[in-house]
C-alpha cells in the first residue's frame, strides 16, 4: 500500500515563503503531485515531479528526492488567496495513473 | 485546460433511496476516470477507477454493490449510491486525465450529497 505524511497546518504572513513537506511510503510509483483545494472547491493541479530535483512554476516550486522518499512544495511571495489546503499525492505504479492523496496541509496566510 | 463537469452539484435524498452522480469530460475523451470521496476537513479518498467499456476497479474497503460505477462512453462516468444512508453524506469528486495535455488530473467541481 501507500502512505503519505504532511503537516496538518501551517501559518504564515503575506509575502513570506512557506515549505510544505511530504514523506511517503510506497512500493513503487511514477511521481509525486501537488494539488491545491480551497474550501468547498475542487482540487487544482499545482505541479508534478517524476524525477529527482526541483520543478518551478511561477511562485510555486516542488522538489522530489526518491532516495529519501521525500518531497516538498515551496510557496513564495505568499498572498492571502494562497490560504487553502495543499495535498501531496503519489501515482502508484500499475495504477492507471490513479492518485493516492496525503491528509493535506491547511495553510493560513495572515496580513 | 481540460474541463470536467459533475451533475448535480448538490443533492439531498432520503435514507434508503439511490442517487446517481454524473461526471463528464467536456472537451476531451477520458478512457479512465476516478471517483473520490471527501469528508469535511479530510483528504480525498480514492473510491474506484472507472474504465470505459469495462468494470470499475474498486479500492479496498469500498463496496462495489453499494457504489455502482458505469463508464459507458469516453466522456461520461456515473456513480450511483444505492440505498443511501446518512453516513454516505459526503463530497463526491471525479477526475480524469487528458494524456496529451500531460500528467495533470482534472477534477470536477464535486457533488455534495446529504442523506437525511
Contacts between the chains, C-beta under 8 A, distances in Angstrom:
chain1	res1	chain2	res2	distance
A	31	B	103	6.8
A	33	B	103	7.2
A	33	B	105	7.7
A	41	B	109	7.3
A	41	B	110	7.7
A	42	B	93	6.2
A	42	B	107	4.2
A	42	B	108	6.2
A	42	B	109	5.0
A	42	B	110	5.5
A	43	B	44	6.8
A	43	B	93	7.4
A	43	B	95	7.9
A	43	B	107	4.9
A	44	B	107	7.2
A	45	B	104	4.2
A	45	B	105	6.7
A	45	B	106	7.6
A	48	B	102	7.7
A	48	B	103	4.4
A	48	B	104	7.0
A	50	B	103	7.3
A	87	B	43	6.5
A	87	B	44	7.0
A	91	B	103	7.8
A	95	B	49	7.6
A	96	B	32	5.2
A	96	B	49	5.3
A	96	B	51	7.5
A	96	B	57	7.5
A	97	B	32	7.0
A	97	B	97	5.6
A	97	B	103	7.9
A	97	B	105	7.5
A	98	B	34	5.7
A	98	B	46	5.9
A	98	B	49	5.4
A	99	B	34	7.2
A	99	B	44	7.9
A	99	B	46	6.8
A	99	B	95	7.6
A	99	B	105	6.1
A	100	B	46	6.3
A	101	B	36	8.0
A	101	B	43	4.8
A	101	B	44	4.7
A	101	B	45	7.6
A	101	B	46	7.6
A	102	B	43	6.5
A	103	B	42	7.3
A	103	B	43	4.8
A	104	B	42	7.7
A	104	B	43	5.1
A	106	B	41	7.9
